[in-house]
Amino acid sequence: MQSVTMVDYDPEWPTRFRELRDRIAAALGGLAITIEHVGSTSVPNMCAKPIIDLDVVVRSEDVPAAISAVEALGYRHEGNLGVAGREAFRWVGDFPEHHLYVCPEGSPALERHLLIRDYLRKHPDVAREYAVLKKQLAQKYRGNRTKYQAAKSEFVDAMLEKARAEFGR
């Protein structure tokens, strides 16, 4: 089981994202429509596991070429890890730990990441509430990331419902 380590917001996270984004964008050339910073590290003042999450958005027909380009950078392709609409990669080099996903434009996995990020950015009160919950659950499930994820799912699902209603997506 992977452990859960929660840390306070690090103002260096946006810089780390940009460094990773620029490196990946250069390798993908015109394949990437955009590269999004998602997950808790993308929300100002939010505590998080200190791992940058990136979604590389490509056209559906470009997914195979994007997978090859990302693998050529030294990433190991892990399939969708049970989440349709994204391809996951593990970095095996010296860069800081991060999660990289290739997502076809408009995929449900991409939409979920963007809705959560945008909702938390727009609602700092909800972000604070979510941060308290995350810290409590990280303490309780320190040694079990699967249980940590499951325990916060009710809050996340309710937040997604509100975000969909607010943003009309």
Secondary structure, 3 states (H helix, E strand, C coil): CCCCCCECCCCCHHHHHHHHHHHHHHHHHHHCCEEEEECHHHCCCCCECCCEEEEEEECHHHHHHHHHHHHHCCEEECCCCCCCCCEEEEECCCCCCEEEEEEECCCHHHHHHHHHHHHHHHCHHHHHHHHHHHHHHHHHCCCCHHHHHHHHHHHHHHHHHHHHHHHCC
